[in-house]
Amino acid sequence: MNDENKREGGKALKNEFYVGWGTLALINAGLAQGKNRSGLNWFLLSLLLGPIATFILVISEKR
């Protein structure tokens, strides 16, 4: 594998990571709305915390 192919593969993985992180943030926003919490706030929080925000949402009780 030459250096150019290695760089291209790294870009693809990096892009997939961002897509997955963004998808998780959208899922968390929906989860938050289902628990009568602010979807926008949890979306933004999820962009920073990712899976930690998901865990907090899952263990929190519905308002």
Distance bins in CASP14 RR format, pairs under 12 A and 6 or more apart:
PFRMAT RR
TARGET T0000
AUTHOR 0000-0000-0000
RMODE 2
METHOD distances of the structure
MODEL  1
1 7 0 0 0 0 0 1 0 0 0 0 0
1 8 0 0 0 0 0 1 0 0 0 0 0
1 9 0 0 0 0 1 0 0 0 0 0 0
1 10 0 0 0 0 0 1 0 0 0 0 0
2 8 0 0 0 0 0 1 0 0 0 0 0
2 9 0 0 0 0 0 1 0 0 0 0 0
3 9 0 0 0 0 0 1 0 0 0 0 0
3 10 0 0 0 0 0 1 0 0 0 0 0
4 10 0 0 0 0 0 1 0 0 0 0 0
4 11 0 0 0 0 0 1 0 0 0 0 0
5 11 0 0 0 0 0 1 0 0 0 0 0
5 12 0 0 0 0 0 1 0 0 0 0 0
6 12 0 0 0 0 0 1 0 0 0 0 0
6 13 0 0 0 0 0 1 0 0 0 0 0
7 13 0 0 0 0 0 1 0 0 0 0 0
7 14 0 0 0 0 0 1 0 0 0 0 0
8 14 0 0 0 0 0 1 0 0 0 0 0
8 15 0 0 0 0 0 1 0 0 0 0 0
9 15 0 0 0 0 1 0 0 0 0 0 0
9 16 0 0 0 0 1 0 0 0 0 0 0
10 16 0 0 0 0 1 0 0 0 0 0 0
10 17 0 0 0 0 1 0 0 0 0 0 0
11 17 0 0 0 0 0 1 0 0 0 0 0
11 18 0 0 0 0 0 1 0 0 0 0 0
12 18 0 0 0 0 0 1 0 0 0 0 0
12 19 0 0 0 0 0 1 0 0 0 0 0
13 19 0 0 0 0 0 1 0 0 0 0 0
13 20 0 0 0 0 0 1 0 0 0 0 0
14 20 0 0 0 0 0 1 0 0 0 0 0
14 21 0 0 0 0 0 1 0 0 0 0 0
15 21 0 0 0 0 0 1 0 0 0 0 0
15 22 0 0 0 0 0 1 0 0 0 0 0
16 22 0 0 0 0 0 1 0 0 0 0 0
16 23 0 0 0 0 0 1 0 0 0 0 0
17 23 0 0 0 0 0 1 0 0 0 0 0
17 24 0 0 0 0 0 1 0 0 0 0 0
17 50 0 0 0 0 0 1 0 0 0 0 0
18 24 0 0 0 0 0 1 0 0 0 0 0
18 25 0 0 0 0 0 1 0 0 0 0 0
18 47 0 0 0 0 0 1 0 0 0 0 0
19 25 0 0 0 0 0 1 0 0 0 0 0
19 26 0 0 0 0 0 1 0 0 0 0 0
20 26 0 0 0 0 1 0 0 0 0 0 0
20 27 0 0 0 0 1 0 0 0 0 0 0
20 28 0 0 0 0 0 1 0 0 0 0 0
20 46 0 0 0 0 0 1 0 0 0 0 0
20 47 0 0 0 0 0 1 0 0 0 0 0
20 50 0 0 0 0 1 0 0 0 0 0 0
20 51 0 0 0 0 0 1 0 0 0 0 0
21 27 0 0 0 0 0 1 0 0 0 0 0
21 28 0 0 0 0 0 1 0 0 0 0 0
21 43 0 0 0 0 0 1 0 0 0 0 0
21 46 0 0 0 0 1 0 0 0 0 0 0
21 47 1 0 0 1 0 0 0 0 0 0 0
21 48 0 0 0 0 0 1 0 0 0 0 0
21 49 0 0 0 0 0 1 0 0 0 0 0
21 50 1 0 0 1 0 0 0 0 0 0 0
21 51 0 0 0 0 1 0 0 0 0 0 0
21 53 0 0 0 0 0 1 0 0 0 0 0
21 54 0 0 0 0 0 1 0 0 0 0 0
22 28 0 0 0 0 1 0 0 0 0 0 0
22 29 0 0 0 0 1 0 0 0 0 0 0
22 43 0 0 0 0 1 0 0 0 0 0 0
22 44 0 0 0 0 0 1 0 0 0 0 0
22 46 1 0 0 1 0 0 0 0 0 0 0
22 47 1 0 0 1 0 0 0 0 0 0 0
22 48 0 0 0 0 0 1 0 0 0 0 0
22 50 0 0 0 0 1 0 0 0 0 0 0
22 51 0 0 0 0 0 1 0 0 0 0 0
22 53 0 0 0 0 0 1 0 0 0 0 0
22 54 0 0 0 0 0 1 0 0 0 0 0
23 29 0 0 0 0 0 1 0 0 0 0 0
23 30 0 0 0 0 0 1 0 0 0 0 0
23 43 0 0 0 0 0 1 0 0 0 0 0
23 46 0 0 0 0 0 1 0 0 0 0 0
23 47 0 0 0 0 0 1 0 0 0 0 0
23 50 0 0 0 0 0 1 0 0 0 0 0
23 54 0 0 0 0 0 1 0 0 0 0 0
24 30 0 0 0 0 0 1 0 0 0 0 0
24 31 0 0 0 0 0 1 0 0 0 0 0
24 42 0 0 0 0 0 1 0 0 0 0 0
24 43 0 0 0 0 0 1 0 0 0 0 0
24 45 0 0 0 0 0 1 0 0 0 0 0
24 46 1 0 0 1 0 0 0 0 0 0 0
24 47 0 0 0 0 1 0 0 0 0 0 0
24 48 0 0 0 0 0 1 0 0 0 0 0
24 49 0 0 0 0 1 0 0 0 0 0 0
24 50 1 0 1 0 0 0 0 0 0 0 0
24 51 1 0 0 1 0 0 0 0 0 0 0
24 52 0 0 0 0 0 1 0 0 0 0 0
24 53 0 0 0 0 1 0 0 0 0 0 0
24 54 1 0 0 1 0 0 0 0 0 0 0
24 55 0 0 0 0 0 1 0 0 0 0 0
24 57 0 0 0 0 0 1 0 0 0 0 0
25 31 0 0 0 0 0 1 0 0 0 0 0
25 32 0 0 0 0 0 1 0 0 0 0 0
25 39 0 0 0 0 1 0 0 0 0 0 0
25 40 0 0 0 0 0 1 0 0 0 0 0
25 41 0 0 0 0 0 1 0 0 0 0 0
25 42 0 0 0 0 1 0 0 0 0 0 0
25 43 1 0 1 0 0 0 0 0 0 0 0
25 44 1 0 0 1 0 0 0 0 0 0 0
25 45 0 0 0 0 1 0 0 0 0 0 0
25 46 1 1 0 0 0 0 0 0 0 0 0
25 47 1 0 1 0 0 0 0 0 0 0 0
25 48 0 0 0 0 1 0 0 0 0 0 0
25 49 0 0 0 0 1 0 0 0 0 0 0
25 50 1 0 0 1 0 0 0 0 0 0 0
25 51 0 0 0 0 0 1 0 0 0 0 0
25 53 1 0 0 1 0 0 0 0 0 0 0
25 54 0 0 0 0 1 0 0 0 0 0 0
25 57 0 0 0 0 0 1 0 0 0 0 0
26 32 0 0 0 0 0 1 0 0 0 0 0
26 33 0 0 0 0 0 1 0 0 0 0 0
26 39 0 0 0 0 1 0 0 0 0 0 0
26 40 0 0 0 0 0 1 0 0 0 0 0
26 42 0 0 0 0 0 1 0 0 0 0 0
26 43 1 0 0 1 0 0 0 0 0 0 0
26 44 0 0 0 0 0 1 0 0 0 0 0
26 46 0 0 0 0 1 0 0 0 0 0 0
26 47 0 0 0 0 0 1 0 0 0 0 0
26 50 0 0 0 0 0 1 0 0 0 0 0
26 53 0 0 0 0 0 1 0 0 0 0 0
26 54 0 0 0 0 0 1 0 0 0 0 0
27 33 0 0 0 0 0 1 0 0 0 0 0
27 34 0 0 0 0 0 1 0 0 0 0 0
27 39 0 0 0 0 0 1 0 0 0 0 0
27 42 0 0 0 0 0 1 0 0 0 0 0
27 43 0 0 0 0 1 0 0 0 0 0 0
27 46 0 0 0 0 1 0 0 0 0 0 0
27 50 0 0 0 0 0 1 0 0 0 0 0
27 51 0 0 0 0 0 1 0 0 0 0 0
27 53 0 0 0 0 0 1 0 0 0 0 0
27 54 1 0 0 1 0 0 0 0 0 0 0
27 57 0 0 0 0 1 0 0 0 0 0 0
27 58 0 0 0 0 0 1 0 0 0 0 0
28 34 0 0 0 0 0 1 0 0 0 0 0
28 35 0 0 0 0 0 1 0 0 0 0 0
28 37 0 0 0 0 1 0 0 0 0 0 0
28 38 0 0 0 0 0 1 0 0 0 0 0
28 39 0 0 0 0 1 0 0 0 0 0 0
28 40 0 0 0 0 0 1 0 0 0 0 0
28 41 0 0 0 0 0 1 0 0 0 0 0
28 42 1 0 1 0 0 0 0 0 0 0 0
28 43 1 0 0 1 0 0 0 0 0 0 0
28 44 0 0 0 0 1 0 0 0 0 0 0
28 45 1 0 0 1 0 0 0 0 0 0 0
28 46 1 0 1 0 0 0 0 0 0 0 0
28 47 0 0 0 0 1 0 0 0 0 0 0
28 48 0 0 0 0 0 1 0 0 0 0 0
28 49 0 0 0 0 1 0 0 0 0 0 0
28 50 1 0 0 1 0 0 0 0 0 0 0
28 51 0 0 0 0 1 0 0 0 0 0 0
28 52 0 0 0 0 0 1 0 0 0 0 0
28 53 1 0 1 0 0 0 0 0 0 0 0
28 54 1 0 1 0 0 0 0 0 0 0 0
28 55 0 0 0 0 0 1 0 0 0 0 0
28 56 0 0 0 0 1 0 0 0 0 0 0
28 57 1 0 1 0 0 0 0 0 0 0 0
28 58 0 0 0 0 1 0 0 0 0 0 0
28 60 0 0 0 0 0 1 0 0 0 0 0
29 35 0 0 0 0 0 1 0 0 0 0 0
29 37 0 0 0 0 1 0 0 0 0 0 0
29 38 0 0 0 0 1 0 0 0 0 0 0
29 39 1 0 1 0 0 0 0 0 0 0 0
29 40 1 0 0 1 0 0 0 0 0 0 0
29 41 0 0 0 0 1 0 0 0 0 0 0
29 42 1 0 1 0 0 0 0 0 0 0 0
29 43 1 1 0 0 0 0 0 0 0 0 0
29 44 0 0 0 0 1 0 0 0 0 0 0
29 45 0 0 0 0 1 0 0 0 0 0 0
29 46 1 0 0 1 0 0 0 0 0 0 0
29 47 0 0 0 0 0 1 0 0 0 0 0
29 50 0 0 0 0 0 1 0 0 0 0 0
29 53 0 0 0 0 1 0 0 0 0 0 0
29 54 0 0 0 0 0 1 0 0 0 0 0
29 57 0 0 0 0 1 0 0 0 0 0 0
30 36 0 0 0 0 0 1 0 0 0 0 0
30 37 0 0 0 0 1 0 0 0 0 0 0
30 38 0 0 0 0 0 1 0 0 0 0 0
30 39 1 0 0 1 0 0 0 0 0 0 0
30 40 0 0 0 0 0 1 0 0 0 0 0
30 41 0 0 0 0 0 1 0 0 0 0 0
30 42 1 0 0 1 0 0 0 0 0 0 0
30 43 0 0 0 0 1 0 0 0 0 0 0
30 46 0 0 0 0 0 1 0 0 0 0 0
30 53 0 0 0 0 0 1 0 0 0 0 0
30 54 0 0 0 0 0 1 0 0 0 0 0
30 57 0 0 0 0 1 0 0 0 0 0 0
31 37 0 0 0 0 1 0 0 0 0 0 0
31 38 0 0 0 0 0 1 0 0 0 0 0
31 39 0 0 0 0 1 0 0 0 0 0 0
31 42 1 0 0 1 0 0 0 0 0 0 0
31 43 0 0 0 0 0 1 0 0 0 0 0
31 45 0 0 0 0 0 1 0 0 0 0 0
31 46 0 0 0 0 1 0 0 0 0 0 0
31 53 0 0 0 0 1 0 0 0 0 0 0
31 54 1 0 0 1 0 0 0 0 0 0 0
31 55 0 0 0 0 0 1 0 0 0 0 0
31 56 0 0 0 0 0 1 0 0 0 0 0
31 57 1 0 1 0 0 0 0 0 0 0 0
31 58 1 0 0 1 0 0 0 0 0 0 0
31 59 0 0 0 0 0 1 0 0 0 0 0
31 60 0 0 0 0 1 0 0 0 0 0 0
31 62 0 0 0 0 0 1 0 0 0 0 0
32 38 1 0 0 1 0 0 0 0 0 0 0
32 39 1 0 1 0 0 0 0 0 0 0 0
32 40 0 0 0 0 1 0 0 0 0 0 0
32 41 1 0 0 1 0 0 0 0 0 0 0
32 42 1 1 0 0 0 0 0 0 0 0 0
32 43 1 0 0 1 0 0 0 0 0 0 0
32 44 0 0 0 0 0 1 0 0 0 0 0
32 45 0 0 0 0 1 0 0 0 0 0 0
32 46 0 0 0 0 1 0 0 0 0 0 0
32 53 0 0 0 0 1 0 0 0 0 0 0
32 54 0 0 0 0 0 1 0 0 0 0 0
32 56 0 0 0 0 1 0 0 0 0 0 0
32 57 1 0 1 0 0 0 0 0 0 0 0
32 58 0 0 0 0 0 1 0 0 0 0 0
32 60 0 0 0 0 1 0 0 0 0 0 0
32 62 0 0 0 0 0 1 0 0 0 0 0
32 63 0 0 0 0 0 1 0 0 0 0 0
33 39 1 0 1 0 0 0 0 0 0 0 0
33 40 0 0 0 0 1 0 0 0 0 0 0
33 41 0 0 0 0 0 1 0 0 0 0 0
33 42 0 0 0 0 1 0 0 0 0 0 0
33 43 0 0 0 0 1 0 0 0 0 0 0
33 57 0 0 0 0 0 1 0 0 0 0 0
33 62 0 0 0 0 0 1 0 0 0 0 0
33 63 0 0 0 0 0 1 0 0 0 0 0
34 42 0 0 0 0 0 1 0 0 0 0 0
34 57 0 0 0 0 1 0 0 0 0 0 0
34 60 0 0 0 0 0 1 0 0 0 0 0
34 61 0 0 0 0 0 1 0 0 0 0 0
34 62 1 0 0 1 0 0 0 0 0 0 0
34 63 0 0 0 0 1 0 0 0 0 0 0
35 42 0 0 0 0 1 0 0 0 0 0 0
35 56 0 0 0 0 0 1 0 0 0 0 0
35 57 1 0 0 1 0 0 0 0 0 0 0
35 58 0 0 0 0 1 0 0 0 0 0 0
35 59 0 0 0 0 0 1 0 0 0 0 0
35 60 1 0 0 1 0 0 0 0 0 0 0
35 61 1 0 0 1 0 0 0 0 0 0 0
35 62 1 0 1 0 0 0 0 0 0 0 0
35 63 1 0 0 1 0 0 0 0 0 0 0
36 42 0 0 0 0 0 1 0 0 0 0 0
36 57 0 0 0 0 0 1 0 0 0 0 0
36 60 0 0 0 0 0 1 0 0 0 0 0
36 61 0 0 0 0 0 1 0 0 0 0 0
36 62 1 0 0 1 0 0 0 0 0 0 0
36 63 1 0 1 0 0 0 0 0 0 0 0
37 43 0 0 0 0 0 1 0 0 0 0 0
37 45 0 0 0 0 0 1 0 0 0 0 0
37 46 0 0 0 0 0 1 0 0 0 0 0
37 53 0 0 0 0 0 1 0 0 0 0 0
37 56 0 0 0 0 0 1 0 0 0 0 0
37 57 1 0 0 1 0 0 0 0 0 0 0
37 60 1 0 0 1 0 0 0 0 0 0 0
37 61 0 0 0 0 0 1 0 0 0 0 0
37 62 0 0 0 0 1 0 0 0 0 0 0
37 63 1 0 0 1 0 0 0 0 0 0 0
38 44 0 0 0 0 1 0 0 0 0 0 0
38 45 0 0 0 0 1 0 0 0 0 0 0
38 46 0 0 0 0 0 1 0 0 0 0 0
38 57 0 0 0 0 0 1 0 0 0 0 0
38 63 0 0 0 0 0 1 0 0 0 0 0
39 45 0 0 0 0 1 0 0 0 0 0 0
39 46 0 0 0 0 1 0 0 0 0 0 0
39 53 0 0 0 0 0 1 0 0 0 0 0
39 57 0 0 0 0 0 1 0 0 0 0 0
40 46 0 0 0 0 0 1 0 0 0 0 0
40 47 0 0 0 0 0 1 0 0 0 0 0
41 47 0 0 0 0 0 1 0 0 0 0 0
41 48 0 0 0 0 0 1 0 0 0 0 0
41 49 0 0 0 0 0 1 0 0 0 0 0
41 53 0 0 0 0 0 1 0 0 0 0 0
41 57 0 0 0 0 0 1 0 0 0 0 0
42 48 0 0 0 0 0 1 0 0 0 0 0
42 49 0 0 0 0 1 0 0 0 0 0 0
42 50 0 0 0 0 0 1 0 0 0 0 0
42 52 0 0 0 0 0 1 0 0 0 0 0
42 53 1 0 0 1 0 0 0 0 0 0 0
42 54 0 0 0 0 1 0 0 0 0 0 0
42 56 0 0 0 0 1 0 0 0 0 0 0
42 57 1 0 0 1 0 0 0 0 0 0 0
42 58 0 0 0 0 0 1 0 0 0 0 0
42 60 0 0 0 0 0 1 0 0 0 0 0
43 49 0 0 0 0 0 1 0 0 0 0 0
43 50 0 0 0 0 0 1 0 0 0 0 0
43 53 0 0 0 0 1 0 0 0 0 0 0
43 54 0 0 0 0 0 1 0 0 0 0 0
43 57 0 0 0 0 0 1 0 0 0 0 0
44 50 0 0 0 0 0 1 0 0 0 0 0
44 53 0 0 0 0 1 0 0 0 0 0 0
45 52 0 0 0 0 1 0 0 0 0 0 0
45 53 1 0 1 0 0 0 0 0 0 0 0
45 54 0 0 0 0 0 1 0 0 0 0 0
45 56 0 0 0 0 1 0 0 0 0 0 0
45 57 0 0 0 0 1 0 0 0 0 0 0
46 52 0 0 0 0 1 0 0 0 0 0 0
46 53 1 0 1 0 0 0 0 0 0 0 0
46 54 1 0 0 1 0 0 0 0 0 0 0
46 55 0 0 0 0 0 1 0 0 0 0 0
46 56 0 0 0 0 1 0 0 0 0 0 0
46 57 0 0 0 0 1 0 0 0 0 0 0
47 53 0 0 0 0 1 0 0 0 0 0 0
49 55 0 0 0 0 1 0 0 0 0 0 0
49 56 1 0 0 1 0 0 0 0 0 0 0
49 57 0 0 0 0 0 1 0 0 0 0 0
50 56 0 0 0 0 1 0 0 0 0 0 0
50 57 0 0 0 0 0 1 0 0 0 0 0
51 57 0 0 0 0 0 1 0 0 0 0 0
51 58 0 0 0 0 0 1 0 0 0 0 0
52 58 0 0 0 0 0 1 0 0 0 0 0
52 59 0 0 0 0 0 1 0 0 0 0 0
53 59 0 0 0 0 0 1 0 0 0 0 0
53 60 0 0 0 0 0 1 0 0 0 0 0
54 60 0 0 0 0 0 1 0 0 0 0 0
57 63 0 0 0 0 0 1 0 0 0 0 0
END
